Amino acid sequence: MQVKFQTLIGQIIPRALTQVCRDPDSANYGSWDRNFWHYKIRDFSSIILQQGGYLLLQAARLEEYADKAEYFKGLARASVDFWDKRAQKFGAFEEYYPFERSYPGLAFSTLAIAKIIRDLELDPRRYKAGMHIAIKQLEAREELEASNQYLAGLAALYVLSEIMPDLVDKAILDKRLQQVLAAQSSEGWFNEYGGPDLGYLSVSIDCLWDIYDVSGSEEVLESIRKAISFIDDLLIAPQSTGLHNSRQTDYIVPYGIVRMALMVGDSAQMAAERIAHILYSHIKDPEHFFSAIDDRYWVHYIGHSVVRAYAWGVGFDTSSCRNGTKFRKSKRLCRFADETTAILGFDTSSCRKRQDDASTFKRQDVASTIKRQDDASTIRHYPEAGYIVIRKEQYSGLISTRKGGILSIYGNDGQRFADYGTELHIGNKIYVMNWWGSSRLLQFEDNRVIIKGGFVPTKEHVSTPFKHLVLRVASLIFGASIIAILKNRLIFRKQQSPYTFTREITVGEREISIVEHFSEDGRRLAGLQTSSSAQRRGRFVRIAGFHRFRHEDVSNPVGSSPNRHEDVSNPVGSSPNRHEDVSNPGIRKAAAFSKRHVASANSYNPENASMINNCKVETTQKWTGNELQQTTVVYL
């Protein structure tokens, strides 16, 4: 079944319109924060949401919204007006709390607003006051821990250098561009809180295209190629790498990928086409990551990335592309689009109408033309990123050596298995393996991987009125200087613990084994005992949370499901979707959920309900000296 981007866009636009204040008589006309202007449960408008205006502007260019184009453009102009007012307020660029001076709020909103001003050909002098403040902050501040934000800020400066050249320091532009390109890993990724993140890398690619459209820099284009190649190498399933990402991002935005897929003859075109086919050819699937995006992120950068991808697929609107000549003149592009966009889900009828010889064009089997060259059995290590990619004849897999050795497996026949490490529940504390930077690779040879690391204690930060009061007072007095303190406390802080682990993963053709050893500074874990009933019967300990509802479960009697293994050691009534204690004080398999506070993480993922499908999994525990050994074997 062919899936079309325009169906998704048709669902996005009404929801996006609900987020924006559409009353021209309101003082908040053009605000995209519904919690501010409508529900009034927030006393500031989150400025990063002003990107929604750019979403509507992109939608206004589509034939499907021709009758609403002027209305959408009017709301886009209102978005600019509201942004300009908020930018001039004390402590401007609030994202999560008043007086915040948020860098991502500054970077992403300024980029979107600048593109609206440019594309609608608005008088830039009208917005000079707000833009002057934004430009000075962008030129003075850096954000090297989150490269996608830094690239958004740089892209904003590049766009503004066209429409307000007297306000932008060109020397800073050149210096910043060289700085960020030099920071790109030789493997193709940019730093995101200490490591690679495919979701934010796709956002970075979108921003790099914006920079390229102004600069025409071949270095920028090469950076895009490297980033797309890295995503292509890491993609083992039709979804983002999720918990394997440094920031646990659950989505990959399409615009920059689709645009490269339409670059006829480019060295990265085939990789981009392959990514787009894998990720976006099934967007109607209820379990597709787009189905779990919340409204905030639709009006953020995800919505306009989807619309821009669709626009490039059917209309090739290069009006904002200063280096788009080869797109406009290429007759091959439209032919290629007829072939490629059929996979991506584009309606290419308008493209065909522009072709005199469309009737003679023969569509090829694109799936065969984009087949990977390394689909044969390979195990490849990416030492800078800390990933090991497994490609076997029957399945593909990914191991994150810097994140506790977590593992995901996807079989060719629908098998799915994920092991996100082990948690120690001791007292009122939870210690996890799957924290970025918690481990390192000890050995990698042939089909055997050994990883060593330490458990990281985690703490849930519960929101309270008192904490918010303190935050607001501190923000008012100390301004942006508290941001680093908050990030260190909520995101970067990684405390040590006495609990250590080693993890040995052996990869076979249809079988994967995971052998873990846990100890407390080389001593026996105090008070820890395994499930005696499981050891006595020689059975495996159930990894709860692995089993999902299937229609077969209804038709088969209890205990007879061909894809389910009952654990007689667990008490009757234990929940199949919770991670049960198999020891005291508690050893549990980690859920598909991040305990590291990152805004874009923790969208619903099917793995929240089930981390195994159509696999046989056995787990046993035993003591080996002072270490507890836990062995998990997966049969595909």
Buried (B, 14 or more C-beta within 10 A) or exposed (E): EEBBBBEBBEEBBEBBBEBBBBEEEEEBBBBBBBBBBBEEEBEBBBBBBBBBBBBBBBBBBBEBBEEBBEBBBBBBBBBBBBBBBBBEBEBBBBBBBBBBBBBBBBBBBBBBBBBBBBBBEBEBEEBBEBBBBBBEBBBEBBBEBBBBBBBBBBBBBBBBBBBBEEBBBEEBBEEBBEEBBEEBBEBBBBBBBBBBBBBBBBBBBBBBBBBBBBBEBEEBBBBBBBBBBBBBBBBBBBBBBBBBBBBBBBBBBBBBBBBBBBBBEBEBBBBBBBBBBBBBBBBBEEBBBBBBBEBBBBBBBBBBBBBBBBBBBBBBBBEBBEBBEEBEEBEEBBBBBBBBBBBBBBBBEEBBEEBEEBEEBEEEEBEEEBEBEEEEEEBEBBEEBBBBBBBBEBBBBBBBBBBBBBBBBBBEEEBBBBBBBBBBBBEEEBBBBBBBBBBEBBEBEEBEBBBBBBBBBBEEEEEEEEEEEEBBEBBEEEBBEBBEEBBEEEBBEBEEBEBBBBBBBBBBEEEBBBBBBBBBEEEBBEEBBBBEEBBEEEBBBBBBBBBBEBEEBEEBEEEEBEBBBEBEBBEEEEEBBEBBBBBEBBBBBBBBBBBBBBBBBBBBBBBBBBBBBBBBBBBBBEBEEBBBBBBBBBBB
